[in-house]
């Protein structure tokens, strides 16, 4: 259920904020400039795409023959 007033947690860090961007290994906030990744402020807005970790997909090519990929 949605909580209107929630306690600050580790997900409320600058690295998950919409206003912060990672530039050369440092987080740059649109409002405050250079910030720590674990910092937070009152202007925090959660960015759901910042927390997602892309899946690494691997294909086992040992079961294929080079002729399988040949187009005639």
Secondary structure, 3 states (H helix, E strand, C coil): CCCCCCCCCHHHCHHHECCEEEECCEEEECCCEEECCCCCCCCCCECHHHHCCCCCCCCCHHHCCHHHHCCC
